[in-house]
Amino acid sequence: MKRPARLGPLARAIVDGDRRALARAITAIENGDPAADPVLRGLYPQTRGVPVVGFTGPLGVGKSSLINALVNLLRERGRTVAVVAVDPSSPFSGGSVLGDRIRFDRRADDAGVYFRSMASRGAAGGVAAATLEVARLLDAAGFDLVLVETVGSGQVDVAIREIASTSIVVLVPHLGDEVQTLKAGLFEIADVFCVNKSDLPGADLAKRDLAELVSLGNASGRWAPAIVGTSTVDAKGLDELWNAVEAHERYLDDSGERRAGDRRRLAKEIVGLVRDRVGRELTDRLEHDEELRRLLDRVVARSLDPRAAAEKLMAEERRAR
Amino acid sequence: MPSTARPARRHPIRVLIAKPGLDGHDRGAKVVARALRDAGMEVIYAGLRQTPEEIVRAALEEDVDLIGLSILSGAHMTLFPRVLALLKQNKAGNIPVFAGGIIPDEDAKRLRKAGIQAIFGPGSTLEEIVTTAQKLARAQS
């Protein structure tokens, strides 16, 4: 493997399999700690683009239990797996209870698995702001696969799409009639539909409704979302579910969609980083720069409109560069 | 290009709440988890019947600032020292551990000496627990 000389001690420890170093670097990313910066930058060339499989769906459908069952299956096959499980932060206290770990089997001495709970910390869309970079770090740490569990999702929580190479939308029987499957949002991002708790009555109907939805949108040559029924209480459908994930990953490579998708996502990420940074700098200057404060005063006094102020700010910014 | 890192600010305390051993009484642990959440902490709730090995592994993977153990089985004199020893073994002896449950005064004294930072028996208020947890976590970081 390439190992550039500029790798710092923390990054090097992560590549060498030091799990404590990995855990600390993840905390640094979550906290926006500048210490994460050289680690992420140094390790980027080490990432291989391993599959990142997202599990999303409403709360209580069994995402954590499903991930646990899949980890068992993947470990039997000798694959190393990292899991990131996101739960919501309170919009009131900022606190959270991260409870996905209790669904996870006892693996006190298996170095081939890493499990990390993550709070959403105010991010919308079902994942945390740090999730993308954390998944990348886990790739650099050498795991064969990264599984990401979103918060229990609503209809518009589709941010996992920007992180996962394969998105599994997990549902259960009796979530609603077929009209629900026509609605925009969550149902549009599935590469694989998983009807979990298929031991319950109504699973066949749910699968049939999804099959109908998939057939409606099926353009020839494009990936048609797979539909798999699973049950974690009697360990059914797990092989089939993983086969569907692997089939989708193969499709991404064969069709060239992986390359195109990576390009699109990375462009978005870069622009996002610039937007964050410029935004922070400008916010700071509006508060502290005398001239810009006067500009804000004029907008407050209604002698200047916000759009004109934004124009002036942009012109100012260009001059400063 | 200069660093794109966000400026560091005060981050939420991450705390692991776990029940070592075999008793199934998790009400107290859940109430404490909820109170710590409401105090703005990120509580990793590991739940029932954890071995000391599992607890320490979870603490390291989750990079917690603090560990809270709840026990009502009477096995605290075996399980708590084992957790402390494993933390030390993993060079994580700096992570403060507090505990709650039915623990006789005699035992509590010895456990404090062994390194359990605070022990909350019946009658402890949530406010006491939250304040102590905050103090322990901040002192460590």
Contacts between the chains, C-beta under 8 A, distances in Angstrom:
chain1	res1	chain2	res2	distance
A	19	B	60	6.6
A	19	B	61	6.7
A	20	B	60	5.6
A	20	B	63	7.9
A	20	B	90	7.5
A	20	B	91	7.7
A	20	B	92	7.6
A	23	B	60	6.1
A	23	B	61	5.6
A	23	B	62	6.9
A	23	B	63	3.9
A	24	B	63	5.7
A	26	B	63	6.7
A	27	B	11	7.9
A	27	B	14	7.5
A	27	B	63	4.5
A	30	B	11	7.3
A	31	B	8	6.3
A	31	B	9	7.8
A	31	B	11	4.1
A	32	B	5	6.8
A	32	B	6	3.3
A	32	B	7	7.0
A	32	B	8	6.1
A	32	B	9	7.1
A	33	B	5	7.4
A	33	B	8	4.9
A	33	B	11	7.9
A	34	B	3	6.2
A	34	B	5	3.9
A	34	B	6	7.9
A	34	B	7	7.6
A	34	B	8	6.4
A	36	B	5	6.7
A	37	B	3	5.0
A	37	B	4	7.0
A	37	B	5	4.1
A	89	B	12	7.9
A	89	B	42	7.5
A	90	B	37	6.6
A	90	B	38	7.5
A	90	B	40	7.9
A	93	B	37	6.7
A	93	B	38	5.1
A	93	B	39	6.7
A	93	B	40	4.7
A	94	B	12	6.0
A	94	B	40	4.5
A	95	B	12	6.7
A	95	B	36	6.8
A	95	B	37	3.9
A	95	B	38	6.1
A	95	B	39	6.3
A	95	B	40	4.5
A	95	B	41	5.1
A	95	B	42	6.5
A	95	B	43	7.0
A	96	B	12	8.0
A	96	B	37	6.0
A	96	B	42	5.1
A	96	B	43	6.9
A	97	B	33	5.5
A	97	B	34	7.0
A	97	B	37	5.0
A	97	B	43	4.9
A	97	B	45	5.5
A	98	B	42	6.2
A	98	B	43	6.5
A	98	B	44	4.8
A	98	B	45	6.6
A	99	B	45	4.7
A	99	B	47	7.7
A	101	B	44	6.1
A	101	B	45	7.2
A	101	B	46	5.5
A	101	B	47	7.6
A	101	B	58	6.5
A	101	B	62	7.9
A	102	B	45	6.5
A	102	B	46	6.4
A	102	B	47	3.8
A	102	B	48	7.8
A	106	B	51	7.3
A	106	B	54	5.7
A	108	B	51	6.3
A	108	B	53	4.0
A	108	B	54	4.8
A	108	B	57	5.4
A	109	B	53	7.1
A	114	B	61	6.1
A	115	B	58	7.9
A	115	B	61	5.8
A	116	B	61	6.1
A	116	B	62	6.5
A	117	B	42	7.9
A	117	B	44	5.1
A	117	B	62	5.9
A	119	B	12	7.1
A	119	B	42	4.8
A	121	B	12	7.7
A	273	B	4	5.3
A	276	B	4	7.8
A	276	B	6	7.3
A	277	B	4	5.5
A	280	B	6	7.5
A	280	B	7	7.8
